[in-house]
């Protein structure tokens, strides 16, 4: 059996490909596979001979022309674009193209990947993150001048920045004189969390707001000491109930 791949039928190979493939040269489509027919909702006869620029928005065409020009000599970077099918419906895709030779003709093969579902998931994920961050900055009033900020999950850099930006504003708007930051929902303390506690305490102190930390579990306390977190200037209690008792609220059960 010969292992020489020179005799491989290129047309047959791309026809079996699951992703839509377009072959074009000099801004003219010279071939598409069956997957591309299904994707663009048109037959080969309708697409072959057209310009690959026809599927793009007018605002994208100058950049695409430049991209195509460079792809005759080397593969172009993977990009995301919104393109149009033949029925004028739009779809979000990833595009990757690279040079090929058909006889002596320089051409480009472009891979089209539908990322509509991924974009939907990203949108849902981003919206959930926004909602989580909004909830994470909600200060819950308990009594006059006293409120609690329950922290849940992981504090990453984005969330820490949002908290540092919005918590002082919310404290002033709600006329809070003492803020209890409850950490019972936090399961990891690292340098980022340490810096957040230090910074939020300093900011609240400048605003004349007393900061009380509750819910620091033994393991987290040990990690805090290991990381060198200095809590000398922060009042701490095991839970919100004990913090309220310290603040003079004696009727908690």
N, C-alpha and C positions, 0 to 999 in steps of 0.2 A: 504493500500500500504506500503510495507516494504521500509525503508530508508537505509537499510544495503547495503553498496557498495561492500561488499566482493564478490558478485556474478557478478560484472562487467566484461565483456569480454575484457581483456586487448588488445588482438590482434585486435578486432573490433575497439577499441578506436584509436590505432595508425594508422590503415588503413584509418580512416577518417581525420587524421591530414593533414593539407595543406603543412606543411614543411616536407622535407625529414627527415626520422628517420632511424637510424641504431642501431641495437642491436648486441653487440658483447661480446665475453668472451674468455679470454686466446688468444688474438690476432686472433680470428676467428669470422667472421660475421655469426650470426645465424638467423638473420631476418632483412628485410627492408620493408618499407611500399611502397605503390604504388607511392607516391610522390617521393620517393628515386629512384624507377625504372625510372621514367620520367626524373629526374634530372641527373642521371648517364648514361642515355641512354642505359640501359641494363636491362635484365629480372632478376627476383629473382634467377632463376637457375644459371645465370652467375655470380652473386655476392655472394650469400650465400656460405659459405665455404672458401671464400677468406680472406686475411688478411686486416684489416682496414688500415694498413700501406701502402698498395699498391697505395692508392690515393695521397700520399704525395711525395713531392720532397725529394731526398736523404738527402739533408742538414737539412731537418726538422724532419726526422725520430727519431734521438736520443731524442729530446725534446718531441716528441709525445709519445714515449714509456714511458718516465718518467711521462708524464701527465696521460696516461692511467693507469699506475700502481697506482697512487694516487687516481684516480677516482673510484676505487673499494670501498673506504671507505668514501669519501665525494665528493660533486660536485666540478668539476674543474672550474676555472675562464673562462669567455667568452674570446675567442681569435679570431683573424683574421688570415687566412691562404690562400695560393693559393693551390688548389688541382686539381686533374685530373679526368676527366670522363673516362668512359670505351673506348671512341673513341679518347682518348689522348688529348682532348681539355682541356685547363686550365680555371679555374674560381675562382674568389675571393669569399671567404665565411666567415661567422662567425660560430664558432663551440662551442657548449655547451654540456657537458656530465655529467651525474650523475649516481650513482650506483642504480641498481635494483636487485631483486632476482627472479629467475625463478625456482620455487621449492626450492631446496637447492643449486642451482647454482648461484654464484655471477656473475653478468653481468653488462654491462654499456650501457646506452642508450644515443646516440649522436644525437643532433639536428644540422642540416645543413641548413644555411640560405644564399641564393645567395645575395651577396652585390655588384655585378658587376655594376649595375646602380648607386648605391650610390657612388661607387669609381669613376665612370665617372663624376658624378656631383661634387665630391670633387676636382677632377683634374681640371675641368673647373673653379670652384670657386677659387682654388689656383692660376691658371694661370691668372685669372682676377685680383686677388689681386696683383700679381706681376706686371701686366701691370699698374694698378692704382698707385702702389707705384713708378713705374718708371716715370709715368706721373707727379706724385706729387713732384718729385725732379727735374723736368725739369725747368731750369731757362731760361726765355724768354728775350733775349737781346732787348732793346729798342733803346738805343743810345750808343755811345762809352763810356764804363765804367759804364753804367747804365742798370740794368736788373730788371725784376720782377719775383717773385715766387708766382703764384696764388695758394692759399690753398683752397681745396674743401672738403666738407663733414666733417667727424669726424676724429680727431687726437687721435688714440689709442697709447698704449705704443710701439707697433711694428713699427707703422708708424713714430712716433716721433724719434725713434732710427735710422730709415733709413734716415730720413731727416737730423738729426744731423751728420750722417756719410757721406752722399753724397753731401749735399748742400755746405759745405766748399770746397770740392774737385772741384765741378762744378764752384764755384765762382773763384777759382784760375785758372782753365783751361781756363775760358772765360775772365780772366783779368777784373773782375768786381770790381769797386771801391765803388759802391753804389748799395745795393740790396733793392728793394722795396718788402716787404712781404705783399701781399694783402689778407686780411682776410674776404672779403665780402662773400665768399662761406662757411664760418664756422658758424655753428648755435648753437654751445655750447662751453662755456669756463668753464673749471674746473681746478683743481690743475695741472693736467697733461699738459694742454695747457699752463698754466702760467709758469710752469717749462721749457717747450720747448721754449717759447719766451725769457725767461731769459737766457737760455743756448745758444741758437743760436745767440742772441745779443752779449753775451760775447765772443763766439768763433769768430764771424765776426770782433768784435772789435780788438781782438788779431791779426787778419790777416790784419788789417788796412782797413777794409771794413765798410763803413757807413751803418747802418741798419735803414730803414724807414718802419713804419707800417701804412698800409692804410686799409680802409674798415671796421673798428671796429664800428659796429652799436650801437646805444644808449643802447639797452638792453644788448648787450655783454659788453659794457663799464661799465654798472651798475654792472653786474656780476663780472667783473674784480675787481672793487673796493671792492665789497663784499668779494671776496676771498683774498683781500689784494695784488693784483698784482701791483707792482711798475713799472710804465712806465716812470719814471723821466729821465732815461738815454736813452729812445727810442723816436725818433722823430715820431710823429703820424699825420696823415691827414685823412680826411673823404674818399678820393678817390685817385686813381693813378694820375689823372689829376692835382690835387692841389699839390701833391707831386712833380710832374715834374716841375710845375711852381716854386716851392720853390728851386728846384735844378738848376734853371736858364733856363729851357726849356720853353720859352715864347710863342712859336708858336702853342701850343696845342689848339684845338678848342673843 
